[in-house]
Amino acid sequence: MTPIGKATIDLLRLNRPALIQYRLQKKTRAEEVQLLKHYQQLIGLLQQTNQELTVLVNNQQGLLQQQQQILKLLLDEDLL
């Protein structure tokens, strides 16, 4: 940093502890907001995945019932 730059920073007190702390807090808040948005997106995707899995399970149960009925019919015919 140039001597003029250092003198300007010192004059304006741009690196005083309270300002440094404020900048760090502002940066931390921005990061937290981004994390929250990311987590909200993940929750939405998990909810969508859960709904899709529920539909798949229901379809699978229906198919199993149909297969059981077919097997019962086939086995009953073999007994005749």
Backbone as JSON, one array per atom type, in Angstrom:
{
  "sequence": "MTPIGKATIDLLRLNRPALIQYRLQKKTRAEEVQLLKHYQQLIGLLQQTNQELTVLVNNQQGLLQQQQQILKLLLDEDLL",
  "N": [[0.85, -1.16, 0.0], [0.48, 2.22, -0.72], [2.11, 5.12, 0.7], [0.39, 7.36, 0.67], [-2.08, 6.13, 0.39], [-2.21, 4.68, 2.79], [-2.19, 6.82, 4.59], [-4.62, 8.01, 3.9], [-6.48, 6.02, 4.6], [-5.95, 5.91, 7.33], [-6.7, 8.53, 8.01], [-9.43, 8.59, 7.35], [-10.25, 6.65, 9.0], [-10.87, 4.0, 8.29], [-10.31, 1.47, 9.06], [-11.02, 1.07, 11.66], [-11.79, -0.65, 14.72], [-14.61, -1.03, 15.26], [-15.79, -0.65, 12.73], [-14.55, -2.63, 11.25], [-15.55, -4.88, 12.57], [-18.28, -4.55, 11.98], [-18.24, -4.9, 9.18], [-17.43, -7.59, 9.05], [-19.59, -8.82, 10.35], [-21.65, -8.16, 8.59], [-20.83, -9.53, 6.31], [-20.95, -12.14, 7.31], [-23.71, -12.36, 7.83], [-24.71, -12.18, 5.21], [-23.66, -14.53, 4.14], [-25.02, -16.38, 5.73], [-27.65, -15.93, 4.91], [-27.49, -16.82, 2.27], [-26.93, -19.53, 2.76], [-29.31, -20.27, 4.05], [-31.15, -19.92, 1.94], [-30.2, -21.86, 0.21], [-30.63, -24.17, 1.77], [-33.42, -24.07, 1.9], [-34.06, -24.59, -0.75], [-33.07, -27.19, -0.92], [-34.77, -28.48, 0.9], [-37.2, -28.19, -0.45], [-36.66, -29.79, -2.71], [-36.31, -32.26, -1.46], [-38.87, -32.65, -0.43], [-40.32, -32.85, -2.81], [-39.14, -35.14, -3.88], [-39.92, -36.99, -1.94], [-42.7, -36.99, -2.32], [-42.81, -38.06, -4.9], [-41.74, -40.58, -4.41], [-43.72, -41.62, -2.78], [-45.83, -41.85, -4.59], [-44.71, -43.76, -6.29], [-44.49, -45.96, -4.53], [-47.19, -46.44, -4.0], [-48.04, -47.15, -6.6], [-46.5, -49.45, -6.92], [-47.58, -51.09, -4.95], [-50.13, -51.46, -6.0], [-49.48, -52.88, -8.34], [-48.39, -55.2, -7.21], [-50.66, -56.27, -5.98], [-52.2, -56.85, -8.24], [-50.56, -58.81, -9.41], [-50.69, -60.77, -7.44], [-53.38, -61.48, -7.66], [-53.39, -62.54, -10.24], [-51.62, -64.69, -9.92], [-53.13, -66.19, -8.09], [-55.34, -66.86, -9.67], [-54.08, -68.4, -11.65], [-53.02, -70.49, -10.11], [-55.34, -71.55, -9.03], [-56.55, -72.53, -11.38], [-54.79, -74.54, -12.04], [-55.33, -76.38, -10.08], [-57.74, -77.38, -10.8]],
  "CA": [[0.0, 0.0, 0.0], [1.28, 3.44, -0.83], [2.01, 5.99, 1.88], [-0.81, 8.19, 0.56], [-3.22, 5.24, 0.67], [-2.22, 4.43, 4.24], [-2.59, 8.06, 5.26], [-6.06, 8.2, 3.64], [-7.2, 5.05, 5.44], [-5.82, 6.38, 8.72], [-7.48, 9.76, 8.16], [-10.86, 8.26, 7.32], [-10.45, 5.63, 10.03], [-11.61, 2.91, 7.63], [-9.99, 0.18, 9.67], [-11.24, 1.09, 13.11], [-12.36, -1.95, 15.14], [-16.07, -1.12, 15.1], [-16.1, -0.79, 11.31], [-14.11, -3.97, 10.85], [-16.53, -5.82, 13.13], [-19.5, -4.39, 11.19], [-18.02, -5.55, 7.88], [-17.43, -9.04, 9.25], [-20.97, -9.23, 10.65], [-22.43, -8.03, 7.35], [-20.43, -10.65, 5.45], [-21.48, -13.36, 7.92], [-25.16, -12.37, 7.58], [-24.93, -12.49, 3.79], [-23.39, -15.96, 3.97], [-26.11, -17.11, 6.37], [-28.82, -15.81, 4.03], [-27.25, -17.73, 1.14], [-27.11, -20.89, 3.26], [-30.74, -20.5, 4.27], [-31.78, -20.1, 0.63], [-29.77, -23.18, -0.29], [-31.35, -25.18, 2.55], [-34.82, -24.05, 1.49], [-34.12, -25.31, -2.02], [-32.9, -28.62, -0.63], [-36.01, -28.97, 1.52], [-38.18, -28.32, -1.53], [-36.31, -30.96, -3.52], [-36.59, -33.45, -0.66], [-40.33, -32.83, -0.38], [-40.73, -33.33, -4.12], [-38.68, -36.53, -3.98], [-40.77, -37.78, -1.06], [-43.99, -37.15, -3.0], [-42.62, -38.98, -6.02], [-41.57, -41.92, -3.84], [-45.04, -42.05, -2.31], [-46.57, -42.29, -5.79], [-44.09, -45.02, -6.73], [-44.87, -47.02, -3.59], [-48.6, -46.76, -4.26], [-48.09, -47.89, -7.87], [-45.91, -50.76, -6.68], [-48.56, -51.87, -4.2], [-51.17, -51.85, -6.95], [-48.94, -53.94, -9.2], [-48.28, -56.42, -6.41], [-52.01, -56.82, -5.82], [-52.57, -57.45, -9.52], [-49.78, -60.04, -9.56], [-51.25, -61.76, -6.53], [-54.63, -61.96, -8.24], [-53.04, -63.39, -11.39], [-51.09, -65.94, -9.38], [-54.23, -66.95, -7.51], [-56.11, -67.43, -10.79], [-53.27, -69.45, -12.27], [-52.93, -71.63, -9.2], [-56.68, -72.16, -8.96], [-56.76, -73.28, -12.61], [-53.97, -75.76, -11.99], [-55.96, -77.32, -9.17], [-58.93, -77.96, -11.43]],
  "C": [[0.9, 1.24, 0.0], [1.15, 4.27, 0.45], [0.76, 6.87, 1.86], [-2.05, 7.37, 0.89], [-3.34, 4.96, 2.15], [-2.68, 5.67, 5.0], [-4.09, 8.31, 5.09], [-6.89, 7.27, 4.53], [-7.15, 5.47, 6.9], [-6.69, 7.61, 8.97], [-8.98, 9.46, 8.23], [-11.25, 7.22, 8.37], [-11.26, 4.45, 9.49], [-11.32, 1.55, 8.25], [-10.16, 0.21, 11.18], [-11.99, -0.18, 13.5], [-13.86, -2.07, 14.95], [-16.46, -1.31, 13.65], [-15.69, -2.17, 10.79], [-15.11, -5.01, 11.33], [-17.84, -5.75, 12.34], [-19.37, -5.09, 9.84], [-18.07, -7.06, 8.01], [-18.84, -9.56, 9.53], [-21.84, -9.19, 9.4], [-22.1, -9.19, 6.41], [-21.0, -11.96, 5.99], [-22.98, -13.47, 7.68], [-25.47, -12.74, 6.13], [-24.7, -13.97, 3.53], [-24.51, -16.81, 4.57], [-27.37, -17.07, 5.51], [-28.68, -16.76, 2.85], [-27.44, -19.18, 1.57], [-28.58, -21.21, 3.48], [-31.48, -20.71, 2.95], [-31.44, -21.47, 0.06], [-30.51, -24.29, 0.45], [-32.82, -25.23, 2.17], [-35.0, -24.78, 0.16], [-33.98, -26.81, -1.81], [-34.15, -29.22, -0.01], [-37.09, -29.15, 0.46], [-37.92, -29.55, -2.39], [-36.59, -32.26, -2.76], [-38.09, -33.71, -0.56], [-40.85, -33.38, -1.71], [-40.34, -34.8, -4.3], [-39.56, -37.44, -3.13], [-42.14, -38.02, -1.7], [-43.88, -38.15, -4.14], [-42.45, -40.41, -5.52], [-42.89, -42.48, -3.33], [-45.87, -42.56, -3.48], [-46.02, -43.63, -6.27], [-44.47, -46.19, -5.83], [-46.33, -47.43, -3.82], [-48.76, -47.55, -5.56], [-47.57, -49.31, -7.68], [-46.89, -51.66, -5.92], [-49.7, -52.35, -5.11], [-50.7, -52.97, -7.87], [-48.82, -55.27, -8.45], [-49.64, -57.08, -6.21], [-52.48, -57.49, -7.11], [-51.83, -58.77, -9.74], [-50.29, -61.14, -8.64], [-52.55, -62.34, -7.08], [-54.36, -62.9, -9.41], [-52.51, -64.73, -10.91], [-52.19, -66.81, -8.79], [-55.05, -67.61, -8.6], [-55.35, -68.58, -11.44], [-53.21, -70.7, -11.39], [-54.27, -72.33, -9.05], [-56.98, -72.98, -10.19], [-55.97, -74.56, -12.61], [-54.6, -76.81, -11.08], [-57.17, -77.99, -9.8], [-58.56, -79.05, -12.31]]
}
